[in-house]
């Protein structure tokens, strides 16, 4: 299939704030988190006037699954919002992708008597015990970025509609492909709602195009190195590949590396989700056709706002939507900051 690629010149940089965090970055991703033992913590600078809470300062416990490039930006958004609000201390830890570790971190926050808890779950199907523990302790809880499958009423989720992300990504790829071709899907962690919904969005669009077929799909668990290995195996199979619909940019970048190594990238359209700095660099180089901007900083800031409001006895909607936006070479300059 003959494809036309567009390369645009644009300079950009990702500014990542420093934060002492108990995590190490995911393979193939960059972040400013300092590596430390699981459960290590960091705190955002709190304003001296204690303006966040009617009765003084607030302490919010935050647990991340890991701190890769994208989630580091979520953490930076939390720090920025905490500083903006004032009177808020963030105790941030990372679970090293271990569900039991994350539950223990939530239990530690409860024993410390924090004013609120924010969770980005390792496994959205296993968040129930954390929710139950916080509710039993009477501590406000907010989920960010990854929505648990069994989220009860009154526990807010701050994030984005992953079905929309997968849908607009594949719609853009289908248009570029002329509604024809063999499509392969790189799936994130199947235990995450985002992976399920983005994959569904991709498949829904393929089903709407009679000339397109999903020929392969495999979980790369959000990692660049796994996207690379999977794509290498698919290339070696000899089966034709025209379009790669990846659930995130990291796996898309791994696929691009494999395609480049096999000297077949010019024959394949590749899309991802997140609009990370590395993805935008690949788009500028004409290697990545589309990505979908997920406002990581906005999600982090929205999570802190929700937690502060709940801690102060205010009402927060069960869903705080942070919209996705399609990114192409035509508008990528709008997202380079």
C-alpha positions in Angstrom: 0.0 0.0 0.0 1.6 3.3 -1.0 1.5 5.9 1.7 2.3 9.6 1.9 4.0 10.7 5.0 4.2 14.3 6.2 7.1 15.7 8.1 6.9 19.0 9.8 9.6 21.0 11.5 8.7 22.1 15.0 10.8 22.5 18.1 9.5 21.4 21.4 10.5 20.2 24.8 8.7 18.4 27.6 9.3 20.3 30.9 9.1 17.8 33.7 9.2 19.1 37.3 11.3 17.4 39.9 9.5 15.3 42.5 10.9 12.8 45.0 8.8 9.7 44.2 8.9 6.1 45.3 9.1 4.5 41.8 11.2 3.8 38.8 10.2 4.6 35.3 8.8 2.1 32.8 11.2 0.6 30.2 11.5 2.9 27.2 10.0 5.9 29.0 11.6 8.9 30.7 10.6 10.7 33.8 12.1 12.8 36.5 11.1 10.6 39.4 14.1 9.5 41.4 14.3 5.7 41.8 13.7 4.5 45.3 12.4 1.6 47.2 8.7 0.8 46.9 6.6 2.8 49.2 9.0 5.7 49.4 7.2 9.1 49.5 7.5 12.7 48.4 5.6 15.8 49.3 4.5 18.9 47.5 5.4 22.2 49.0 2.5 23.5 51.1 1.5 27.1 51.3 2.1 28.7 54.7 -1.4 30.2 54.9 -3.2 26.9 54.9 -5.7 28.2 52.4 -6.8 24.8 51.2 -8.7 23.8 54.3 -11.1 25.7 56.5 -9.3 24.3 59.6 -5.7 24.4 58.3 -3.5 22.4 56.0 -4.5 19.2 54.2 -2.5 16.1 53.7 -3.4 13.9 50.7 -2.0 10.5 50.1 -1.4 9.6 46.5 -0.5 6.1 45.1 0.6 5.6 41.5 1.1 2.2 39.8 4.5 3.4 38.4 6.0 6.7 37.3 6.6 6.4 33.6 6.8 9.4 31.3 3.0 9.9 31.1 2.2 9.3 34.8 5.1 11.5 35.9 3.3 14.3 34.1 0.1 13.4 36.0 2.2 13.7 39.2 3.6 17.1 38.1 0.1 18.3 37.5 -0.8 17.3 41.0 2.1 19.2 42.5 1.4 22.3 40.5 -2.3 22.3 41.6 -1.3 21.7 45.2 1.1 24.7 45.1 -1.6 26.8 43.4 -4.3 25.9 46.0 -1.9 26.3 48.9 -2.1 24.5 52.2 -1.8 21.1 50.6 0.8 18.5 51.2 1.0 15.5 48.8 2.5 12.2 50.1 3.2 10.4 46.8 4.2 6.8 46.6 4.3 4.2 43.7 3.3 0.5 43.9 5.8 -0.8 41.3 2.8 -2.4 39.4 1.9 -4.6 42.4 -1.7 -4.7 43.4 -1.0 -5.9 47.0 1.6 -3.2 47.4 -0.9 -0.5 46.4 -3.5 -1.8 48.8 -0.9 -1.7 51.6 -0.1 1.9 50.6 -3.7 2.9 50.9 -3.9 1.2 54.3 -0.8 3.1 55.4 -2.4 6.4 54.4 -5.4 5.5 56.5 -3.3 4.7 59.5 -1.5 8.0 59.1 -4.8 9.8 59.2 -4.5 11.6 55.8 -7.4 14.0 54.9 -8.0 12.4 51.5 -6.5 9.7 49.2 -5.9 9.7 45.4 -5.4 6.4 43.6 -4.3 5.6 40.1 -4.9 1.9 40.3 -2.6 -0.8 39.2 -5.5 -3.0 38.3 -8.9 -1.4 37.7 -10.6 -4.8 38.4 -9.0 -5.1 41.8 -9.7 -1.7 43.2 -12.6 -2.8 45.4 -10.5 -3.5 48.6 -8.9 0.0 48.4 -12.3 1.6 48.0 -13.8 -0.3 50.9 -10.9 0.5 53.2 -11.1 4.2 52.5 -14.9 4.3 52.9 -14.8 2.3 56.1 -12.2 4.8 57.5 -14.4 7.7 56.4 -11.6 9.2 54.3 -12.5 10.8 50.9 -11.2 8.9 47.9 -10.6 10.0 44.3 -9.5 7.8 41.4 -7.5 9.4 38.6 -6.6 8.3 35.0 -7.7 4.7 35.4 -11.4 4.1 36.2 -12.2 1.0 38.4 -14.8 -1.3 37.0 -16.8 -1.4 40.3 -16.6 2.3 41.3 -19.4 3.0 43.8 -21.5 6.2 43.8 -19.9 9.0 45.7 -16.3 8.1 44.8 -15.2 10.5 42.0 -13.2 9.5 38.9 -11.1 12.2 37.2 -10.1 11.2 33.8 -10.9 10.8 30.1 -13.1 8.7 27.9 -10.8 5.9 26.6 -13.5 4.7 24.1 -13.3 8.1 22.4 -9.5 7.9 22.3 -9.5 4.6 20.5 -12.2 5.6 18.2 -10.8 8.9 17.0 -7.3 7.3 16.7 -8.6 4.6 14.4 -10.9 6.9 12.5 -7.9 9.1 11.5 -5.8 6.0 10.6 -8.7 4.6 8.5 -9.1 7.8 6.6 -5.3 7.9 5.9 -5.5 4.2 4.7 -8.5 4.9 2.5 -10.7 2.5 4.5 -8.6 -0.5 3.5 -5.9 -2.7 4.9 -4.8 -5.2 7.6 -4.9 -3.7 11.1 -3.0 -4.9 14.1 -3.7 -3.8 17.6 -1.2 -3.3 20.4 -3.2 -3.6 23.6 -2.1 -2.1 27.0 -2.6 -3.9 30.2 -5.8 -6.0 29.7 -6.7 -5.4 33.4 -7.0 -1.7 32.7 -10.3 -0.2 31.6 -8.4 2.2 29.3 -6.9 -0.8 27.3 -10.3 -2.5 27.0 -12.1 0.7 25.8 -9.3 1.9 23.4 -9.2 -1.5 21.8 -13.0 -1.5 21.5 -12.9 1.9 19.8 -10.3 0.7 17.3 -12.3 -2.5 16.5 -15.6 -0.5 16.2 -14.1 1.7 13.5 -12.5 -1.2 11.6 -15.9 -2.9 11.6 -17.4 0.2 9.9 -14.9 -0.1 7.1 -15.6 -3.2 4.9 -12.1 -3.0 3.4 -10.3 -3.3 6.8 -9.7 -6.4 8.9 -8.1 -6.8 12.4 -5.6 -9.6 11.7 -3.5 -9.6 14.9 -3.8 -8.2 18.5 -1.6 -8.7 21.5 -1.1 -7.1 24.9 2.1 -5.1 25.2 1.2 -3.8 28.7 1.9 -0.2 27.8 5.6 -0.8 27.4 7.8 0.3 24.5 10.0 -2.7 24.6 7.0 -5.1 24.5 5.6 -3.2 21.5 9.0 -3.6 19.8 9.1 -7.4 20.5 5.6 -8.0 19.4 6.0 -6.1 16.2 9.2 -8.0 15.4 7.4 -11.3 15.8 4.5 -10.1 13.6 7.0 -8.9 10.9 8.8 -12.2 11.0 5.5 -14.0 10.4 5.4 -12.6 6.9 1.7 -11.6 7.2 1.0 -8.1 5.7 0.5 -5.2 8.0 -0.9 -1.9 6.9 -2.1 -0.2 10.1 -0.9 -0.3 13.7 -3.5 0.9 16.2 -1.6 1.1 19.5 -3.3 1.8 22.9 -0.6 4.2 23.8 2.4 6.0 22.4 5.1 3.9 24.1 3.9 0.7 22.4 3.5 2.7 19.1 7.1 3.9 19.4 8.3 0.3 20.0 6.4 -0.8 16.9 8.0 2.0 14.9 11.4 0.9 15.9 10.8 -2.6 14.8 9.3 -1.4 11.5 12.3 0.8 10.9 14.7 -2.0 11.7 12.9 -4.1 9.1 12.9 -1.2 6.6 9.2 -1.4 6.2 8.0 1.6 8.1 7.1 3.6 4.9 4.5 0.9 4.1 2.7 1.1 7.5 0.6 3.7 9.3 1.1 3.9 13.0 -1.1 5.6 15.7 -0.9 5.9 19.5 -2.4 7.7 22.4 -1.1 10.2 25.0 0.8 12.8 22.8 4.0 12.4 24.8 7.1 14.3 23.9 8.7 11.3 22.3 5.6 10.6 20.3 5.5 14.2 19.0 9.2 13.9 18.1 8.3 10.8 16.0 5.4 12.7 14.4 7.7 15.5 13.5 10.0 13.0 11.9 7.2 11.6 9.8 7.1 8.3 11.6 3.9 8.5 13.7 0.7 9.5 11.9 -1.6 10.2 14.7 -1.8 10.3 18.5 -4.5 11.4 20.9 -3.7 14.1 23.6 -4.6 12.9 27.0 -4.2 15.9 29.4 -2.0 14.3 32.0 -1.4 17.5 33.9 -5.1 18.3 33.8 -6.0 14.9 35.2 -3.5 15.3 38.0 -4.7 18.8 38.9 -8.3 17.8 38.7 -7.7 14.9 41.1 -6.2 17.2 43.7 -9.1 19.7 43.2 -11.6 16.9 43.8 -9.7 15.6 46.8 -9.5 19.0 48.4 -13.2 19.7 47.8 -14.2 16.4 49.4 -11.9 16.9 52.4 -13.6 20.3 52.9 -17.0 18.7 52.9 -18.0 19.8 49.4 -19.7 17.8 46.7 -17.9 16.5 43.6 -19.4 14.9 40.6 -18.9 11.2 40.2 -17.2 11.8 36.8 -14.9 14.7 36.1 -14.2 14.5 32.4 -10.8 15.7 31.0 -11.4 15.6 27.2 -9.1 13.9 24.7 -8.0 15.7 21.5 -6.8 14.2 18.3 -3.2 15.2 17.3 -2.0 15.1 13.7 0.9 16.8 11.9 -1.5 19.6 11.1 -2.1 20.6 14.7 0.9 19.1 16.6 2.4 22.5 17.3 -0.5 23.2 19.6 0.6 20.4 21.9 4.3 20.7 22.0 4.4 22.3 25.4 
